[in-house]
Amino acid sequence: MAENHLLRVSDPSHLGKVEISPDVLEVIAGIAATEIPGVSSMRGNIASGVVERLGKKAHGKGIKVELTEDSVLIDVFIVIDYGYSIPKIAEKIQHNIRHAITNMTAIDIKEINIHVVGVHLEQNVEENKSHD
C-alpha cells in the first residue's frame, strides 16, 4: 500500500514511525459494531461476500473509512434486528467504535455515520405474523 494511504500515529522518533492502514480501522470498527446487541449483520460489497464464501471472515465488511487532510470519517452499514430502537442502537455503535479505535490506535475520529440498510426479522416472528 502506498505510504500516503497510511495514517501516521506518531511522530518519527529514534525508534521509528508508527503508521496504521485504513483497513485496520475497518476491522476494528466492524468488530466493535457487531458487539452491539440488535446488530443483525453488516452490509458489505461483492468482494467481501466472495471472501466470506471462500471461508474467511471479512471483519471490515460494511465499514468505509475515509481519510481527509485533517480527519477520519467512518461510515457503517448495518442490518438491524426487528424490535430494537434504531437511534439507541446507532448511538451505542458510534460510542463503541469511537472507544475501540481510540483505545487501540489513539486516533481521533471526526464522524461515525450509521446507515441502517435493512431490518432482520427472526424466523419465528415471521411465522407468528403469517398465522394471525
Residue pairs with C-beta under 8 A, 6 or more apart in sequence:
1 21
3 19
5 21
5 22
5 67
6 19
6 20
6 21
7 19
7 20
7 21
7 22
7 25
7 67
7 72
7 105
7 107
8 17
8 18
8 19
9 18
9 19
9 20
9 105
9 106
9 107
10 17
10 18
11 17
20 105
20 107
22 65
22 67
23 60
24 105
25 63
25 65
25 72
25 74
25 101
25 105
25 107
26 59
26 60
26 63
26 64
26 65
27 59
27 60
28 97
28 100
28 101
28 104
28 105
29 60
29 63
29 65
29 74
29 76
29 97
29 100
29 101
29 112
30 42
30 58
30 59
30 60
30 61
30 62
30 63
31 59
31 100
32 93
32 96
32 97
32 99
32 100
32 101
33 39
33 42
33 62
33 63
33 76
33 78
33 93
33 96
33 97
34 41
34 42
35 96
36 89
36 92
36 93
36 96
37 84
38 80
38 81
38 84
38 89
38 92
39 78
39 79
39 80
39 81
39 89
39 93
40 78
40 79
40 80
40 81
40 118
40 120
41 62
41 78
41 79
41 120
42 61
42 62
42 63
42 76
42 77
42 78
42 79
43 61
43 62
43 77
43 78
43 79
43 117
43 118
44 58
44 61
44 62
44 77
48 58
48 60
48 61
48 62
51 58
52 58
52 61
62 76
62 77
62 78
63 74
63 75
63 76
63 77
64 74
64 75
64 77
65 72
65 73
65 74
66 72
66 73
66 74
66 75
68 110
71 108
71 109
71 110
71 111
72 107
72 108
72 109
72 110
73 109
73 110
73 111
73 113
74 97
74 109
74 111
74 112
74 113
75 113
75 115
76 93
76 97
76 112
76 113
76 114
76 115
77 115
77 117
78 93
78 114
78 115
78 116
78 117
79 116
79 117
79 118
79 119
79 120
80 86
80 89
80 116
80 118
80 119
80 120
81 119
81 120
81 122
82 119
82 120
82 121
82 122
82 125
86 116
90 114
90 116
93 112
93 114
94 112
94 114
97 109
97 112
98 109
98 112
101 107
101 109
102 108
102 109
